[in-house]
C-alpha cells in the first residue's frame, strides 16, 4: 500500500470525509493558459498584416521585373514593345507588341495606379521597351490609393535594367 512517507513511489491523496477527490486545473491556471493563447494569436495576427507600404514595394518590384521581361522578349523577337496603362481601369496595363497572355496585365493588389513619366517629370503615354538594346531613359510613378502621400518610381537610364528608384 502506498504511503506518503519519504521514499515512497506514490502519494496517497486524502480528501475530506464526504467529498470526492478533487483533480483538474484551478481557475487561475486556466486563465493563464487562455491569456498566453490570446497573446500568441494577437502576435501572429499582427505579423501577418500587410501594410500599404509593403504592398506598394511588392508591386513596384513586380512591375520592374515585368518591364525587364518584356524588354528581353522585345530584344529576342525584334518586335517593338510598349507598356501602357489601359483605360479599362486603374489596375490594368498592357504590353503592346507581345502575344496575349505572354505577361500578366493586372496588379496583384487592388488600389494601385501607375503613370508613365518622362525624365523631365511630365506624364507620358507609354514606355517604349525595345527592340533596341539601349532605350531612352524612362520612369513609371506608382502609387497606392490606401497611402495618398506615398509613391514609388520605377525607372531605367536606358542601359541598366528597370529598378525601384528612390522616391
C-alpha positions, 0 to 999 in steps of 0.5 A: 500500500502506498504511503506518503512517507519519504521514499515512497513511489506514490502519494496517497491523496486524502480528501475530506470525509464526504467529498470526492477527490478533487483533480483538474486545473484551478481557475487561475491556471486556466486563465493563464493558459487562455491569456498566453493563447490570446497573446500568441494569436494577437502576435501572429495576427499582427505579423501577418498584416500587410501594410500599404507600404509593403504592398506598394514595394511588392508591386513596384518590384513586380512591375520592374521585373515585368518591364525587364521581361518584356524588354528581353522578349522585345530584344529576342523577337525584334518586335517593338514593345510598349507598356501602357496603362489601359483605360479599362481601369486603374489596375490594368496595363498592357504590353503592346507588341507581345502575344496575349497572355505572354505577361500578366496585365493586372496588379496583384493588389487592388488600389494601385495606379501607375503613370508613365513619366518622362525624365523631365517629370511630365506624364507620358503615354507609354514606355517604349521597351525595345527592340533596341538594346539601349532605350531612352531613359524612362520612369513609371510613378506608382502609387497606392490609393490606401497611402495618398502621400506615398509613391514609388518610381520605377525607372531605367537610364536606358542601359541598366535594367528597370529598378525601384528608384528612390522616391 
